[in-house]
């Protein structure tokens, strides 16, 4: 396939174009889904290959993708990418541009501890069936599922600057869920949380300790039916890693994607409240808040050697000591902002156009353990396990609900509360952060389903986080 | 031999199992624009086959890109070595067995009909029309062309062709980012009225040039644009699918023939409606027909597919909620706005998510034009607002329905960018709960 990609680059080099890149992906996925104790879905999508060609010509981008890899189709795809750019340039007032990059030739082949695609299917089914059986049998549990997804993608990237890089990655994602009902209302509990994807193979499923936590989520779901709700108008909240990853994702990650500043995502994903003039001076959070984009940590799903336009991976501070200092950028948007490109142009599959995407988007650790943070909280709640999320078009007004919370009184966890719901305005919320746990609590959370773009792309990415405390947050919102 | 014919032969070759195929040939031509200029144009082509194999009550699913007979047979043989080891799904009874067909209409390929040059010509006109007001245009202009074959071992051999067009044009004030939206969706490009579209867009732009204010949280009388009531109903659909009964998440559980909404509310799923994007079959290949959901406030039917029809012992009906129609009422839009002393006109919604699906509690935001109504007139632009509310309460709060309805296109965005439409009027709702302001437009 490298030869195929190389030949296409040569054909593109013979055209009168400014720049082009070519990607090939071969993706395998497998899903196992037990519902109410029964195998409801077992399936795979193997050798799903795609080819994408992006061209900059006459100051405009054009893109064409295909899953058909014969010569006729490839030649048609090349022509279409070029004609899309050339015809599109008739309605392009400010020419798009691309700064020359130093070529990279490299290879990265990740090896999981347990390759789920080489394992015995029967073993994987038995493993999940055992968990599925433990989730049923209690009269108050009216619905349950256990689900795992495995992903392997081989990618070749090449561009007309001379870069040629191939990579192989494995990601896995486990989840189980129960719904309890008392006839009047229903309450859910999931494990290990919504940000449950990780770089790795079947070891990710084992590490999630699903079987060890079935009794816990059943018991908590049932207890939630009779649990109180938060009554205070405002409270101090300690947010656990699973949910904090989503808070970071929605209110900082998406907000600092530079394409939103220029309105390139208005039609679907939205804008951002950030303006170029804010870089270097805008108070995004309290002094202890440090947030960075990191595509070179191999522990996260956002690792890469180069992004999908050839910019080498790296680490970029986004918020430094509470001040907004940079953005996640592409070559083009970085130049518009006068910053260095951050290596954040990624596409889900080769026949998707690259967009500015989070890679490993992280909150830097502070100091101390979660126990220490709870002990230092006089009155508040510890909340985790996302239930609902919503944020406005500008990434400014958000409201989240978690499945469960624990009341904190005088530094101790007390009773549980159901569906804690809190609301905030992004910079006010992050300014209220007065404690972030240390490295011992910091880990990668991740998702397979970060949606952006049209046609929509679902991206795999990670968030490094440690539990953090936010003071005086509005937390009594009810329908 | 055409591959769909090969699939029929493969069904015959394996009588010991049941096979279900979805064979799709899909193309898109997808233009995105911003700041009154093109961002990029995407052309994509894909051929895929989704297969489900049943041996008794045991099943396995797989997908292939660009399949051929040899690859498919190898995969089936591979699955046959595994399938006996899998646990059963006792609720599976049989694949779809309704062999009846619709006319299976041919459709024009709108990718060819609406060229990139033509799209640019149209967008340049919109751009010029809003420019004098210091607005620029942002959005998408998409044409898809898809042929889907649904073939199974029960003798099903059906084909559905679709070629929807989707144009979403937002005009954004370059000074304060106030945004308004005009959209078109349909399969007959002849039905696209460029002049009317431009005139509606400019009318909205003019309304969006006023002062921008915040409003306090609390209960408001609101006029919901057709797009908004359509989006609420689409979210409520999750309670109408029979699957939600099985997962104990349906608001309508135990409410068949019960009056759930005001008597002026009638909602139908009508995949053959002349003003909507039409569908022949549901995902099983069952004919997709008109189905009343709410009749004069009374809940009438769930959407029942083949699997849940068997599992829940309900009569399958092939409906999917892809073409919802709300019956019109008796009020002019002007009368509805005139009767509001202090309230809101809400154009569009954003990022809705359920807090509790069974209770229909939801949170989300307004978008693309929220306006203050004072003494019967739209007076100011309002920053986007957050609502936290039960959808069932919003519908129960409907007091007036417009005497005219509009086609509202929407997309599923992911996968093959499915394009659907709904036919909705404006509605007036009492006691709509605003929970916070976003402080931004």
Contacts between the chains, C-beta under 8 A, distances in Angstrom:
chain1	res1	chain2	res2	distance
A	38	B	87	7.0
A	38	B	88	7.6
A	38	B	89	5.3
A	38	B	90	6.7
A	38	B	91	7.1
A	39	B	86	6.2
A	39	B	87	4.7
A	39	B	88	7.6
A	39	B	89	6.0
A	40	B	89	6.2
A	41	B	61	6.4
A	42	B	59	7.3
A	42	B	60	5.7
A	42	B	61	6.9
A	42	B	86	6.4
A	43	B	52	8.0
A	43	B	60	6.4
A	43	B	61	3.0
A	43	B	62	5.7
A	43	B	63	7.7
A	44	B	61	7.6
A	44	B	62	5.2
A	44	B	63	7.7
A	45	B	62	6.8
A	45	B	63	4.1
A	46	B	62	7.0
A	46	B	64	7.9
A	47	B	64	7.8
A	47	B	65	7.3
A	48	B	63	7.0
A	48	B	65	5.2
A	49	B	65	6.1
A	50	B	65	7.7
A	60	B	38	6.0
A	60	B	40	7.4
A	61	B	39	7.2
A	61	B	40	4.0
A	62	B	40	6.5
A	62	B	41	5.9
A	63	B	40	5.7
A	63	B	41	7.1
A	63	B	42	4.7
A	63	B	43	7.3
A	64	B	42	7.3
A	64	B	43	4.5
A	64	B	44	7.2
A	65	B	42	7.2
A	65	B	43	7.5
A	65	B	44	4.6
A	65	B	45	7.6
A	66	B	44	7.0
A	66	B	45	4.7
A	66	B	46	7.3
A	67	B	45	7.1
A	67	B	46	4.6
A	67	B	47	6.3
A	67	B	48	7.1
A	67	B	65	4.5
A	67	B	66	6.0
A	68	B	45	6.3
A	68	B	46	8.0
A	68	B	47	6.2
A	68	B	66	5.6
A	69	B	66	7.4
A	73	B	45	7.2
A	77	B	43	7.9
A	77	B	45	7.8
A	80	B	43	4.6
A	81	B	43	7.7
A	83	B	116	7.9
A	84	B	40	7.3
A	84	B	41	4.1
A	84	B	42	7.4
A	84	B	43	6.1
A	84	B	116	6.8
A	85	B	41	7.9
A	87	B	41	7.4
A	87	B	116	4.7
A	87	B	117	6.1
A	87	B	120	7.2
A	88	B	31	7.7
A	88	B	38	4.3
A	88	B	40	6.8
A	88	B	41	5.0
A	88	B	116	6.9
A	88	B	120	7.6
A	89	B	38	7.7
A	90	B	117	7.7
A	90	B	120	5.6
A	91	B	33	7.2
A	91	B	37	5.8
A	91	B	38	4.5
A	91	B	120	4.4
A	91	B	123	6.2
A	91	B	124	6.4
A	92	B	37	4.9
A	92	B	38	5.2
A	93	B	35	7.7
A	93	B	36	7.1
A	93	B	37	4.7
A	94	B	35	7.7
A	94	B	37	6.7
A	121	B	82	5.6
A	121	B	85	7.6
A	122	B	82	7.6
A	122	B	85	4.7
A	122	B	86	7.9
A	125	B	85	7.5
A	125	B	86	6.1
A	125	B	87	6.9
A	129	B	87	6.1
A	142	B	248	4.2
A	143	B	246	7.9
A	143	B	247	4.8
A	143	B	248	5.2
A	143	B	249	7.5
A	179	B	247	7.3
A	179	B	248	6.3
A	179	B	249	7.5
A	181	B	248	5.9
A	185	B	356	7.5
A	185	B	358	7.6
A	185	B	359	7.2
A	186	B	248	6.4
A	186	B	249	7.5
A	186	B	356	7.4
A	186	B	358	5.5
A	262	B	34	6.8
A	262	B	35	7.1
A	263	B	34	4.7
A	263	B	35	5.9
A	263	B	138	5.4
A	263	B	172	6.6
A	264	B	32	7.6
A	264	B	34	5.0
A	264	B	39	5.5
A	266	B	34	6.7
A	266	B	138	4.4
A	266	B	139	7.7
A	266	B	170	5.8
A	266	B	172	6.6
A	266	B	179	7.1
A	267	B	32	6.8
A	267	B	34	7.9
A	267	B	138	5.7
A	267	B	139	4.5
A	267	B	140	5.0
A	267	B	168	5.8
A	267	B	170	6.2
A	268	B	140	7.5
A	268	B	413	6.8
A	270	B	350	7.1
A	270	B	367	8.0
A	271	B	177	6.9
A	273	B	440	5.4
A	351	B	44	5.5
A	351	B	46	7.2
A	353	B	40	6.3
A	353	B	42	5.6
A	387	B	355	6.9
A	388	B	353	4.8
A	388	B	354	6.4
A	388	B	355	4.8
A	388	B	363	6.5
A	389	B	353	6.0
A	390	B	351	4.7
A	390	B	352	6.8
A	390	B	353	4.9
A	390	B	363	4.8
A	390	B	364	5.7
A	390	B	365	6.9
A	390	B	386	7.6
A	391	B	351	5.9
A	391	B	365	8.0
A	392	B	350	6.5
A	392	B	351	7.0
A	392	B	365	4.6
A	392	B	367	7.7
A	392	B	384	5.4
A	392	B	386	7.1
A	392	B	438	4.4
A	392	B	440	7.1
A	393	B	179	8.0
A	393	B	350	5.4
A	393	B	351	7.9
A	393	B	365	6.9
A	393	B	367	5.1
A	393	B	384	6.1
A	393	B	438	7.8
A	393	B	440	7.8
A	394	B	384	7.5
A	394	B	438	6.6
A	394	B	440	4.3
A	394	B	441	8.0
A	396	B	438	5.4
A	396	B	439	6.4
A	396	B	440	5.1
A	397	B	365	6.8
A	397	B	384	7.3
A	397	B	386	5.6
A	397	B	436	6.3
A	397	B	437	7.3
A	397	B	438	3.7
A	397	B	439	7.0
A	397	B	440	7.7
A	399	B	363	5.0
A	399	B	386	6.2
A	399	B	388	6.9
A	399	B	435	7.5
A	399	B	436	7.6
A	401	B	355	5.1
A	401	B	363	7.8
A	419	B	355	6.6
A	419	B	356	7.2
A	421	B	355	6.8
A	421	B	388	7.8
A	423	B	386	7.3
A	423	B	435	7.1
A	423	B	436	5.7
A	425	B	438	7.8
A	425	B	439	6.1
A	451	B	413	7.4
A	451	B	414	6.9
A	454	B	30	6.9
A	454	B	32	6.3
A	454	B	140	5.4
A	454	B	142	7.7
A	454	B	411	7.8
A	454	B	413	6.3
A	454	B	417	7.3
A	455	B	28	6.6
A	455	B	30	6.1
A	455	B	42	7.3
A	455	B	44	7.4
A	455	B	413	6.6
A	455	B	414	7.5
A	455	B	416	7.7
A	455	B	417	4.3
A	456	B	413	3.7
A	456	B	414	4.1
A	456	B	415	7.8
A	456	B	417	7.3
A	457	B	414	8.0
A	458	B	414	6.4
A	474	B	436	7.9
A	477	B	363	7.8
A	477	B	388	5.5
A	477	B	435	5.7
A	478	B	388	7.0
A	479	B	355	6.2
A	479	B	356	7.8
A	479	B	359	7.2
A	479	B	361	3.6
A	479	B	362	7.2
A	479	B	363	7.7
A	479	B	388	5.2
A	479	B	389	5.5
A	479	B	390	5.2
A	479	B	393	7.9
A	479	B	433	7.6
